[in-house]
Amino acid sequence: MCDMSEYTEFLQEVFEQFGPVSVRKMFGGFGLYYNGLMFGLVSDEKIYLKVDAENTHFFEELGLGPFEYSRRGRTIQMSFFLAPEEILDDREEAALWAERSYRAALRRASVAEA
């Protein structure tokens, strides 16, 4: 088991209605996985969920932006958007948002395999 903070352990509880989520240390943060696919990431104790053309609008409608980091003087934007804070207190909402992001990860995986 990786060295997880209390926050990442809490996230496993947040997503318990979605299913068994594993947390793996990566890039100074943590990846959130379900059935071997990464559907979320945690950086600076903020949750970001996987997006694609089919689910990005849910995030944009709430004014939630992408995960970005700086590398060699450039800003890199990843296909993960900040999750709404409400999911931390509402397990049903957390399951809904996780499902959307997991489906985005599945679509991405199927494109990568093709």
Summary of the structure (lengths in Angstrom):
residues: 114
radius of gyration: 13.6
end to end distance: 32.7
largest distance: 40.4
contacts: 315
relative contact order: 0.18
helix: 37%
strand: 33%
